[in-house]
């Protein structure tokens, strides 16, 4: 079989990269369709900045995927360059060899994915094997590097990625998931070590691992995808394009600095957001959705934002990403938010406690079913259900001034899928003094009377309240910060949406939008 025929066969259907199973929800293979969509965006931006020139016709442009899994980005880049460089380099074998040895580079995230990526790009898991379409590599790795690395332990965690030593300090032969691209103090030096000599990449593109399991414990594992983005920017490319969870747009532990950098830096040329990750990754559900972006070092200013919902694209050109401290994903919400904020009222955030308001963990066991002997009521979750137990007042050392006030307890987390209309928040509890709660709740306090507490509870149930929370609540966690945009009211009446819509001048179309997103909530809802 000729080299030309061998290379041409890679366009056959079905594409094997559409058929392989994902490693996990945190290491998701990029569908070829999504990869090509990102490459189209890159090509359009390159042409706009270079007088209409085609990036795929430039034999000097250098590409890096620093977290390659299936090799789909490098494969599709190679296919495009192979076609685009035909005029400049007519001989197919010479052209393909030039592309693979001089233009496309990758770093595997595991030994298995490095083999898979080489098979996708070189048509052989060994770059200098007899079936490889590259003909001048000196090693079997080619330009897709992988080597098992260890973590840099600082006590119980890795100082680079937060991996827990108890889980990832593994024996030889087991994957450590110590990703080479982010486990270094000087990424430029690391690239020189990996690929030989000083490396300047024009385009860095990829879909990095999303989090380090066990990094912060349980449901709050350490996000690491932003570390790949930051390292890529440290290499000073012309463009960087990454697929990431959308959590960074409005929340995520340890992502405040990254979010501020991305939203206020002015270098994001385009952002495409999939609130339902299944629209981008069929069959995969990632809480909060996923997005991809194109970062352009030469760009400064507004960003074109595309929201993809149910297969329909909603484009908003010239969006100012830094208008707020978090990104409002649905452009239809902007007018409503601006109206509410224009009154400059204090936020209910001032009344909401932080995590673990009384210092009592969710798994607290030193409680009884009966009161008496100076014990106070304790609101908790027992065997998956809400319950009220009793505990010693003296065991509480945190926020003791809130024990003897009327308060409203709000669930710290609420998840009910990705479909709309959505409830957003779980049912609140009006708690009489003296009382406390476990970590399962946040406390809204103080209220001077039961009537005031009930007034807040009625406000909490309104669709507008929960709509404003939804703009900052991107996963099931409803932490204190998600209440930032909800204004305080007077706590002397029962609040309804009709009263609030009138107060803030919400139009009929805006009401229809709110009610399409937020379902009614009764006093007996979960």
Secondary structure, DSSP 8 states (H G I E B T S, - for coil): --HHHHHHGGG-SS-GGGTS--SBTTB----HHHHHHHHHHHHHHHHHHTTT--GGG-TT--EEEEEESS-HHHHHHHHHHHHHTTTT---HHHHHHHHHHHTEEEEESSHHHHHHHHHHHHSSSSTTSTT-S----SSSSTTEE-------EETTEETTT--BHHHH---TTS-----TTTS-S-HHHHHHHHHTS----SEEEE----EETTSSSGGG-EE-HHHHHHHHHHTT-SEEEEEEEGGGGT--TT-HHHHHHHHHSS-EEEEEEESSGGGTSTT---TT-EEEEEEETT--S-EEEEEEETTEEEEEEEE-GGGSSS----GGGHHHHHHHHTT---BGGGGB--SSTTS--TT----BSS--TTEEEEEEEETTEEEEEEEEGGG--SSGGGTTSEEEEEESB----S-SSB--S---EEE-SSEEE-TTEEEEEEESSHHHHHHHHHHHHSHHHHHHHHTT--SSB--GGGGTT-B---SSS---HHHHHHHHT--HHHHHHHHHHB----TT--
